[in-house]
Amino acid sequence: MKSSVILLFCSISLIAVSGMVPAWATASSGAALAQNVCSACHGPDGNSLTPSFPKLAGQGEAYLIHSLKDFKSGRRSNPIMYSMAQTLTPSEMDSVAHFFSKQKMSPGTANPKLVALGQRIFRGGLPKQGVPACMACHGPDGMGNEPAAYPRLAGQWAPYLLEQLNAFAHGKRKSTNHGMMNYVAAHLTPAQMKAVASYLQGLH
């Protein structure tokens, strides 16, 4: 018993001296931030109930951190998220992003009438319009690319995806990957945007 207490004391002292944050503290603080700061719009586990607010559950950790930094700097324009991001330190951004990335995204459904076109755009692109396949960056399953910080699209709300495509198309949102999303969205028709957004909502 005495040796266990000494070992615990030494471990705590080492953490205090080195500045290391134990994994349980990061997970705990991330969950608390999600509940106190994010849940009103995105739900306590990152599954928002309103399509205008994106689902964060299961989203890539690197993408979430990158987005929070962009909101805080104003590079990505959103009054609500700008205010929220101002309250977060870099370590808090890391913690809340880690928490949401470990949650399970609720599945969605696609409009059966739009699946064929949406799937064709996602998997094969539209060569005649110069539009590459979405899966080239976001993965064949739509789960994103964590090292590149490309977001998960599978299961995301179609209305939110459609809003973002329109924002990219009209330059209201700037793409970080050399303007790729601005280019892609600008070469899609409204009907094509709607189809691929619906297909992605049902992809899981």
Secondary structure as UniProt FT lines:
FT   HELIX           2..18
FT   HELIX           23..33
FT   HELIX           34..38
FT   HELIX           39..42
FT   TURN            44..45
FT   TURN            51..52
FT   TURN            57..58
FT   HELIX           61..73
FT   HELIX           79..86
FT   HELIX           90..101
FT   HELIX           112..114
FT   HELIX           115..124
FT   HELIX           127..129
FT   HELIX           135..138
FT   TURN            140..141
FT   TURN            146..149
FT   TURN            154..155
FT   HELIX           158..169
FT   TURN            170..171
FT   TURN            176..179
FT   HELIX           180..186
FT   HELIX           190..201
//
